[in-house]
Amino acid sequence: MIFVDTSAFLALVNEKDNNHFAAKTFLEEMKNGKVRVKKILTSDYIIDETLTR
């Protein structure tokens, strides 16, 4: 299980973020089955914070 926080969501959508490439690569690897994750967990507070930022 992986807990996704605001910084991960922001890095994924912001190309200027220092972690953008890593976040995008990790997501692609999850999609392709290279990284096995059974559950992705976040919270409504994280979603609120992400949308606020």
N, C-alpha and C positions, 0 to 999 in steps of 0.2 A: 504494500500500500504506500502511496506517495501523497503527502499533503502539499497542495499547491497554494502558495501565498501570493500576495499582491505583486511582489517583485517579479515573480515568474510570469504572471499575466502581462505585466507592463513590458518586460523584456521581449516577450513574444510579439507584441504589436508595434514596438518602437524600434525602428531600424538604427537609431542613434544610440540605443542602450548598449553598454559594454557587454552585456550577456545575451544580446539578441541572437547571435549566431548559435551559441550553445543551446539556448531555449528552443530555437527552430530545429536544430539538429536532433535534440532529444525527442521532440514531438514526432519528427519523421521516423526516428528509430523505433519509437513506440508503435507507430502505424504499421511499420514494416515487420514488426515482430522481433527486432534485434534486441530490444529491451522489453522484458516481460513484466508487466505491471498488471496486477489483478484488479486493483481499485485505485481510483484517483479521488482524493478527498479535499474539499475546501469548505468554506462556511459562507453564510450569507453576509457576515461581517467583511470577509475578504472581497466578496463581489461588490459590496457597497463601497469599500475603500478604493477598489480598482476603478469603479465608475466615477468616483469623486475626483480621483487624480487625473 
